[in-house]
């Protein structure tokens, strides 16, 4: 049984409260039916949350702690998520659409962020700078203060954990705007904050529409730092609003990531990379392998292999897909599904060939078949714009230079991949690909420890790894003139 309340509230200053903008219906994408209602915040609610976070920050109750003590609380929040994974996972599946086993992986990944950044809390150290015998000079790092975090709907638990854990570890207080399509599971971060003893107002969580609550949060004068993951247009709007208050942002935006497959690549292993790269979470991943750029001599063989794999995937309601395996759930909404289906139709009109999938399922819910498109050319819309769905575009190349040119031919630059047994070829490609992370012979290689972020319209700033910690602190230099 899933313990799902019919109505969920926002969490502001340690209290569960209604929203000034009323309520919003949360839809189960696997059925199209109403799942629950959630409180909807307005600008007044946002201000209350920001003022609560500001009060806690100014009190010093978090920033004055010894970092190891703060880190222990952060680690404990991750343990809380794992202890409640059996409650959280089914609700995540019901509100987002992904298979139940994928939801469990997401929650485990979220807990790992808390473990990692909790352990990093006491490693944020300053340094002394020699200025000669008459001076003692040193640097310290201080939290920005109020961190506003606007979360995407595709990984509502893991993406919240990614920024929340790093912000707390460095002594910031937080206001989280949850995604309006998948807000429910964020409640467990409030439960965790209370369970580990964080002060009221340190963590605030509210659901609101982007144009209202999101806009109010990103333009708020008492917000000191902003983290956003989502679309390019929304990222531009947030950065523009923040710029008026000279507030720094971390933006993780879209991607049109490409895997370059050379003629000596292990194609059997690559089938598995495609499975994870484009069909995990129904392709609703910013770093998805949305393009495969393959040497023309192995093109037909590769297309046949990955098309066969795509056709073998079972597609159905995520709550029924409990075991790890070759399956895929619904997309997050019918609107998102229809957008992806329309892009497939447009690609076919421009000359693409559907090798697998390409259609909506003739059942209730936001389902789209795992799709493989061949005969794609770099000038096609689908080769340049993010689908954010289970749609793979396959392009050909006949020289290494052409492969790099195609890979770098979009405005994005989030991740890329190279598949070859030739380490020299792989290394040269990694140097030339315009992306913040390059995978060689395994898509999604790396982990919480490895920095992640984009070039170009994929955004700026880095999440994950130690690099992410510097997003949440300011450098202060202290210069002391010593008596002679």
Steps between C-alpha positions, in 0.01 A plus 500: 500500500617851417447748784391793285310787658242679290647843585858615561606833650804724469767512770593853611687595819448157651124494439280319250285767337251555219592706194386849418437397139269215594563142393631315197402153379778244478438256214616139479665492153447124471121536516421867437301498822525739794742373762475769769484874557788721614505846655602764248719786621480864395748786540391560861582139588837534328580808705409322825733214409786732403463704819504182709817382327658843538422509873663163557804597297553828685466322833814298420344184637620305193803693379654520849491124548820303478486364143518138613183550705320649202631219283361236735153650468530500122609135497209414731256652251620256237457210739147620570419472128634146486308403813180618331571384145207257504264793565658747262565283193140406415387863531787615279394244240135601517568873460786480248435184298834321523519128589504421870854363481616826340338694786698296751822575308413870508446500877823310555676758283345780705627343821847475349509880452432552869769248589755660267444864590455424866847349495634800306370757748823519702727513194405855396812672626664835434870572456762745616667735249856620565527880482832543676598520865274794581171330414289196573250435222248221467181402314181349637187368333156612613156380391309728266194493724162421344528251214198487267472166324258444211465129434414314174223243469705217353701416817319685779670306781853469367525853361375649826751292693783612271466869586347475847779280637782724373325816620441363849852359528642849443264666748236656275126504554268396220173574325400227256241548228387154402387413147124541474456167319701293750502679838383237746820310577681819604303479824748241625777759501296697752443186705874428484593856602280471807625151584867607506441815702538780249347825634160613375543716192829345391325299229180627335314310229218636290321410179413782265468589136811626326354830388381578853694327779806436284514858379450635853780281633753576226444876530484518881737758649584282799603196299880476487557217252286306249521145367284405203468190287265511204441650157709765329221762477418466870869509588542824307200651681636399840850627425356829375294547816795408720729739316285794607594419859857391407430150630717212371335200333585143424314400184476144373296525182428289195712265299521330162778265595671280246680168514765458230532131408812398308533191284702314765246553780352210697150511353358236731603704803377818333147357482492519879629857494213596271254326729615717792587803294164571336232273648572534871227723650336491155777722365407786731858566599693818422814297427321234295673343201263665254735471200719215380760601241629177351768411246322430173671161462316359804186715478260233378621240750470744790153621400380140477640420845359800684165478321466139611582603855249788494224271373572251780427750779175449686306825542235536767394656832807549717329369812476160328869503400652408832804305391815631333478413134431586139199722554389862490222697666285793396623847418415762760191636322298465184618846399864395515419175317312684226786746451744210448258325262460821299878529467514146364231587243690811397825302467330247271366786287859624467626160382565297818424128507333336800696184580318425827207646690390848407141472620288568805368189671131434445436496876418759766800691629798693365675213324728521196674207338881488532600657169800477266526736202754457220579705190541804723704791368655777713266766360180327618308647792521177697880501468519841666212537745456307823219243485513400868344167422592144395608599150844417359630668183772319304736694270793382285858622473790404276790678671598581858485872422145470368392312813630778725344766280158332522532444875582868555240620253224590748474792746529254789800347672402294803659157448644296216635154443762316296496125439821348365782267598755760385595703809680763292190554287281514811726750677522730198122494464454576870716808458300626203144428613335813643339351808542517874538123531618239249436128544736253336369148440224531761213748498440642849844395624589692815286582800424749774873566529542623141414864406207551266389802298483645155650709228297740286124491551533203733571750775781597735631404841564145610297254703640184659856447616698738719459766232134539599592613852642828367155590367378537856780698665658842464871564545602752764856624536631636831826702497658587835776757542729378773685723743867538419 
